[in-house]
């Protein structure tokens, strides 16, 4: 329990959940320690006796219009989880002659996208088999989004599926994740002893600090699908509450820009885990919620390699193949000229303004990109060697919401 002085210091904090900032205020009439209570019951046992009560049974609150096709070296697979058939990206297993160590990477936010795979790629480049699961209710998949609870079952189901792959060493499966995925990492290593080691990047160890029933938070928090007045619901989603159940060595990375509440709970999580005999460290890494991951990633790879011993020789570094243009779809985007350009990409409201992955191919003296879009209105721009431009052949423009204008396409 925090001291009164410590409580005063955290009465007003800025917290980050899935990359979004929010203010947390504890009114004076509820002047008590808002930190979740540490439980001695094993988390796996607690889960067997608890069932979350969802106030809203629906898909993930974060939905993109266009799903990026998997790269050529990635296989899209299905894994079963409590009667659901869920998808995952899997790479590094093709053509393996010996069983290899593997990493499951859990994405941030509440839907899997291209940037999430980019975060996981260094594990693949280092020689690991890599699996990036999509969870229930995400990316148009079946099941209801429950925010950090039933998704733990999906993580464990993904690990079970991965352990059965001929190219994977079931005794060397590692777990890593970012933001919401990092919180799931910590919960999963409390629920199961399957993972050899784990790495969490800017997770949230204590949901009670974020969603305490006495707290007032501004904004619309679509991820909250349960009663935040029910401290048991918060407790079951808080890795700090069940830190005595941690079953794998772990590194808890947190960014310099992480909220003070998250920094303190990350350090407390690691310190309490060590008291229970777990190899655990909380490590502050320079950068923001997003940018610190690239700096922390080499540390996590070295940490995973430590447990391999002589088997580390099985890992062979890999080079990324060139990205292929996206040229199949029901909607064509064409840019004339720009013969000397090296890379032309398409970014818009349909892909979260992603300027890295939706590449155009050369075609008849210009560039073309084709996507499958449902009917609707979309804003877009071309990115020509990092320069953002509107479509010169499209007279329709509107405010992009980013201080400029963007071209408009109406899909019927």
Secondary structure, DSSP 8 states (H G I E B T S, - for coil): ---HHHHHHTSEEEEEETTEEEEEEE-GGG-S--S-----S-HHHHHHT----BSS--S-S---SS-----TTEEEEEEEETTEEEEEEEES-TT-SS-EEEEEEE-STTS--HHHHHHHHHHHHTT-EEEEE--TTSTT-SS---SSSHHHHHHHHHHHHHHTSTTEEEEEEEEEEETHHHHHHHHHHHH-S--SEEEEES--S-HHHHH-TTEE--S--TT--B-TT-HHHHHHT-GGGGGGG--SEEEEEEETTS-HHHHHHHHHHHHHHHHTT--EEEEEESS-TTTHHHHHHHHHHHHHHHTTGGGGGG------------B-SSEEEEEE--TT-S-EEEEETTTTT--SS-B-EEETTEEEEEE---SEEEEEEEEETTEEE--TT---EEE-SSSSEEEEEEE-
